[in-house]
Amino acid sequence: MALIDPSSQIRPGEELDASALDAYLKANLPDLEGAPRVSQFPGGASNLTYLLSYPARDLVIRRPPFGHKARTAHDMGREYRILSQLGSRFPYCPTALLYCTNEAVMGAPFYVMERIEGIILRADMPAELGMTPATTEALCKRFVDTLVELHQVDYDACGLGDLGKPAGYVQRQISGWCERYDKAMTADAPHWHETKQWLHDKMPADHPRSALVHNDFRFDNVILDPENPARIIGVLDWELTTLGDPLMDLGNSLAYWIEAGDPAALQSMRRQPSHAPGMLTRQQIVDYYAERANISIDNFDFYYTYGLFRLAGIVQQIYYRYFHGQTQDKRFASFIQMNTLLEHMSRQVIQRSAL
């Protein structure tokens, strides 16, 4: 099916030693036969994702980016452990197969997982899917339902109770992202002074029920069933997952959510078809999440503003690598404009907020 998420030619500077990788995989997965075709998935701006297509089996490889890396980011072993232990309780996880710490194979630790073949939505809804407003609304609600399901997982029963420290999560996220943003500053970046101060001043207590938080839950990280595109069959990119406040996770997701009524400047940075007829607005998502999770949400401006600031921090960390010539990926040249737009959005939320 043409809509299956495709891989493509490997980007310059991100090539792999296919022979060394093939030898390692065949030594550890003895059912592999033949020579693999190696390609790269085009999405993602952090960890790199490759497809190895053997004649009878597709494998997906995840490795850290080349160049500058935040001190605690890109822990392949941690991501592999999350997939391995969460899969029994959250059936959308890809099956993790191998974790390799031998940097002679790829120049960095990496892990291997089975491919979940399906559709991944990007900026616009493919016309070939034939999605009506009703089926799009059903998909949008399923998207929110899946996040609620994750937040309701018993992480202790998965053996992931030591994955993070829920107590003090909100305060650590605000202070931590302020520090990370400042360390990634470039001469052309906005300072975010007003927003950082507002987040400190309006900081709520941690939500009383901690949860596994994905920290990057958006449509281009979920896989849709090719036979029924309103059905979600996979969730990807677990590198940022920890234990914490589920409403902070919802704020992260909505920072990416550009709805139909948003101005053209926001539409230009949209990475998912959240504007399509039938998609819920940000407020409708908050209301639906509260209903499904059986909780009250009465101060979402804080969580949404945090999500915008955190997204700007991620964008700026990536742009920092481009600014200093540590990556050749031309996609990152415009990230400084994205950062500036996010800062403007945060100030608009603050000006309208009743907090």
C-alpha positions in Angstrom: 0.0 0.0 0.0 1.4 3.4 -1.1 0.4 5.0 2.2 2.6 2.7 4.3 5.2 5.0 6.0 8.2 4.9 3.6 11.9 5.0 4.2 14.3 6.8 1.9 17.9 7.4 1.1 20.2 8.0 4.1 20.9 11.6 4.8 24.5 12.8 4.3 26.6 12.4 7.4 24.3 9.8 8.9 25.5 6.7 7.0 25.9 3.3 8.6 28.5 0.5 8.2 26.0 -1.9 6.7 28.5 -4.8 6.6 29.3 -4.5 10.3 25.7 -4.1 11.2 24.6 -7.1 9.1 27.3 -9.3 10.7 26.2 -8.3 14.2 22.5 -8.9 13.5 23.1 -12.3 11.9 25.2 -13.4 14.9 22.4 -12.5 17.3 19.3 -13.2 15.1 20.3 -16.5 13.4 17.1 -16.7 11.3 18.2 -13.7 9.2 19.2 -14.6 5.6 20.4 -12.6 2.6 21.7 -9.1 2.3 19.7 -6.2 3.8 18.7 -3.0 2.0 19.4 -0.1 4.4 17.4 3.1 4.3 16.4 5.8 6.7 13.0 7.0 7.9 12.7 10.7 7.1 10.9 11.9 10.2 12.4 12.7 13.6 14.9 15.3 14.6 16.6 13.6 17.5 17.4 9.9 17.6 17.9 8.4 14.1 15.8 5.6 12.7 16.8 3.2 10.0 15.1 0.3 8.1 17.0 -2.9 7.4 15.0 -4.9 4.9 16.0 -8.5 4.7 14.3 -10.8 2.1 11.9 -12.2 4.8 12.1 -9.7 7.6 12.1 -6.0 8.3 14.1 -4.6 11.3 14.2 -1.1 12.6 17.4 0.4 14.1 17.5 3.3 16.6 20.7 5.2 17.4 21.6 8.6 18.8 22.1 11.6 16.6 25.6 12.6 15.4 27.1 15.6 17.0 26.2 17.4 20.3 24.0 15.4 22.7 22.5 16.5 25.9 24.1 14.8 28.9 21.2 12.6 29.8 19.5 12.3 26.4 19.6 9.5 23.8 20.0 6.6 26.2 19.4 3.7 24.0 19.5 1.2 26.8 16.8 3.0 28.6 14.5 3.2 25.6 15.1 -0.5 24.9 14.2 -1.3 28.5 10.9 0.7 28.3 9.8 -1.1 25.2 10.8 -4.5 26.6 8.9 -4.1 29.9 6.0 -1.9 28.8 4.8 -4.1 25.9 2.9 -6.5 28.1 0.7 -3.8 29.5 0.6 -1.3 26.6 0.1 -3.3 23.3 1.2 -0.4 21.0 4.9 -0.8 21.7 7.1 -2.3 18.9 8.8 -5.5 20.0 12.3 -4.8 21.1 14.8 -7.5 20.0 18.4 -6.5 20.7 20.4 -3.8 22.5 24.1 -3.3 21.5 26.6 -1.3 23.5 29.6 -2.2 21.3 30.3 1.1 19.6 32.5 -0.7 17.0 29.4 -1.8 15.2 27.8 1.6 14.6 29.9 4.2 16.5 27.3 4.5 19.3 24.9 2.2 21.3 21.8 1.2 19.4 18.8 -1.1 19.6 16.9 -3.2 17.2 13.1 -3.7 17.1 10.5 -5.3 14.8 8.9 -3.0 12.3 5.2 -2.2 12.8 4.1 -1.6 9.2 1.4 1.0 8.9 0.5 4.6 8.1 2.0 7.6 9.8 0.3 10.9 9.4 2.5 14.0 8.6 1.4 17.6 7.9 -1.7 16.8 5.8 -4.3 14.0 5.8 -3.8 11.9 2.6 -6.8 12.1 0.4 -6.4 8.4 -0.5 -7.5 7.5 3.1 -11.0 8.8 2.3 -11.4 10.1 5.9 -14.7 11.9 6.5 -15.1 14.4 9.3 -16.8 11.7 11.3 -14.0 9.1 10.9 -11.4 11.9 11.5 -13.1 12.7 14.8 -13.1 9.1 15.7 -9.4 8.9 15.0 -8.7 12.0 17.0 -10.6 10.6 20.0 -8.8 7.3 19.7 -5.5 9.3 19.7 -6.6 10.9 23.1 -7.8 7.5 24.4 -4.4 6.0 23.7 -2.7 8.7 25.7 -5.2 8.1 28.6 -4.5 4.4 28.4 -0.8 5.0 28.7 -1.3 7.3 31.7 -3.4 4.6 33.4 -0.8 1.8 33.0 0.4 0.4 36.3 4.1 1.2 35.9 5.1 -0.7 39.0 3.6 -3.9 37.6 5.8 -3.3 34.5 8.9 -3.1 36.6 9.3 0.6 35.6 8.7 2.1 39.0 12.3 3.3 39.1 12.1 5.0 35.7 11.7 8.5 37.2 10.8 10.5 40.4 7.2 11.7 40.2 7.5 13.8 43.3 8.6 17.3 42.4 8.1 16.6 38.7 6.5 19.9 37.8 9.2 22.0 39.5 12.0 20.0 38.0 10.6 20.3 34.5 10.3 24.1 34.7 13.8 24.6 36.2 15.3 21.9 34.1 14.0 23.3 30.8 15.1 26.8 31.8 18.6 25.5 32.3 18.7 23.4 29.2 17.3 26.3 27.1 19.9 28.7 28.4 22.7 26.2 27.7 21.5 25.9 24.1 21.2 29.6 23.5 22.6 31.1 20.2 23.0 34.7 19.4 19.8 34.8 17.3 17.5 33.0 19.8 14.8 34.7 21.9 15.4 34.7 25.7 11.9 33.7 26.9 12.3 35.9 30.0 8.6 36.7 30.5 7.4 33.1 29.9 10.0 31.6 32.2 9.1 33.9 35.0 5.3 33.3 34.5 5.8 29.5 34.6 7.8 29.9 37.9 5.1 32.1 39.4 2.1 30.0 38.3 3.5 26.6 39.0 0.9 24.1 40.4 1.5 21.2 42.6 2.1 17.8 41.0 -1.0 15.9 39.9 -2.0 13.5 42.7 -1.8 10.5 40.4 1.6 10.1 38.7 1.9 8.3 35.4 4.1 7.1 32.7 4.5 10.2 30.5 5.5 9.7 26.8 6.8 13.2 26.4 6.5 13.2 22.6 3.0 11.9 21.9 1.8 13.3 18.6 0.3 11.9 15.4 3.6 11.4 13.6 4.6 9.1 16.5 1.6 6.8 16.1 1.1 4.1 13.5 -2.3 3.6 11.9 -3.8 0.3 10.6 -3.6 0.3 6.8 -6.9 -1.6 6.7 -8.7 0.8 9.2 -6.9 4.1 9.4 -9.1 5.2 12.4 -7.3 2.4 14.4 -4.0 3.0 16.1 -1.7 0.0 16.1 1.6 1.4 17.3 3.3 4.2 19.3 6.9 5.2 18.6 9.8 7.3 20.0 10.0 6.4 23.7 13.3 8.1 24.3 11.9 10.8 26.6 9.5 8.6 28.6 9.6 8.9 32.4 7.3 9.0 35.4 5.6 12.3 36.2 2.5 14.5 35.9 0.1 13.3 33.1 -1.2 16.9 32.5 2.4 18.0 31.7 2.4 15.2 29.1 -0.9 16.5 27.6 0.5 20.0 27.5 3.5 18.6 25.6 1.1 17.0 23.0 -1.0 20.2 22.6 2.1 22.3 22.0 2.2 20.6 18.6 -1.5 20.9 18.0 -2.2 23.5 15.3 -6.0 23.7 14.8 -8.0 24.8 11.8 -8.6 28.3 13.2 -5.0 29.2 13.9 -3.3 31.9 11.8 -1.1 31.2 8.8 2.1 31.6 10.7 1.2 28.7 13.0 -0.1 26.6 10.1 3.4 26.9 8.6 4.9 24.9 11.4 2.2 22.2 11.6 3.6 18.6 11.5 0.3 16.7 11.8 -3.2 17.1 10.2 -4.7 18.5 13.4 -6.5 21.1 11.2 -8.4 18.5 9.2 -12.3 18.6 9.3 -13.4 16.5 12.3 -10.3 17.1 14.4 -10.9 18.4 17.9 -9.7 21.8 19.0 -7.2 22.0 21.8 -9.9 22.9 24.3 -12.0 20.0 23.1 -9.1 17.6 23.6 -8.6 18.9 27.1 -12.3 18.4 27.9 -12.3 14.9 26.3 -9.2 13.9 28.1 -10.6 15.0 31.4 -13.8 13.0 30.7 -12.0 9.8 29.7 -9.5 10.1 32.6 -12.2 11.0 35.1 -10.3 14.0 36.4 -10.8 17.8 36.6 -8.6 20.2 34.6 -9.2 23.8 35.5 -5.8 25.5 34.9 -4.6 24.2 31.5 -3.0 27.4 30.5 0.0 26.5 32.6 0.4 23.1 31.0 0.0 24.4 27.5 2.5 27.2 28.0 4.9 24.8 29.6 4.5 22.6 26.5 5.3 25.5 24.2 8.4 26.4 26.2 9.6 22.8 26.4 9.1 22.4 22.6 11.1 25.6 22.1 13.9 24.1 24.2 13.9 20.9 22.1 13.9 23.0 18.9 16.7 25.2 20.2 18.9 22.2 21.3 18.6 20.8 17.7 19.2 24.2 16.1 22.3 24.6 18.3 23.8 21.6 16.6 23.0 23.0 13.2 24.2 26.5 14.2 27.6 25.1 15.3 28.0 22.8 12.2 27.5 19.6 14.1 24.8 18.4 11.7 24.4 18.9 8.0 20.6 18.4 8.1 19.1 21.5 6.3 15.7 20.9 7.9 17.1 22.5 11.1 18.0 25.9 9.5 14.4 27.2 10.0 14.2 26.0 13.6 15.2 29.4 14.9 12.1 30.9 13.3 10.0 28.1 14.9 11.5 29.0 18.3 10.6 32.7 17.9 7.0 31.8 16.9 6.6 29.5 19.9 7.8 32.3 22.2 5.2 34.7 20.7 2.5 32.0 21.1 3.4 31.6 24.8 3.0 35.3 25.4 -0.4 35.3 23.8 -1.6 32.5 26.1 -0.2 34.4 29.1 -1.9 37.6 28.1 -5.3 35.8 27.8 -4.9 33.6 30.9 -7.0 34.0 34.0 -4.3 32.3 36.2 
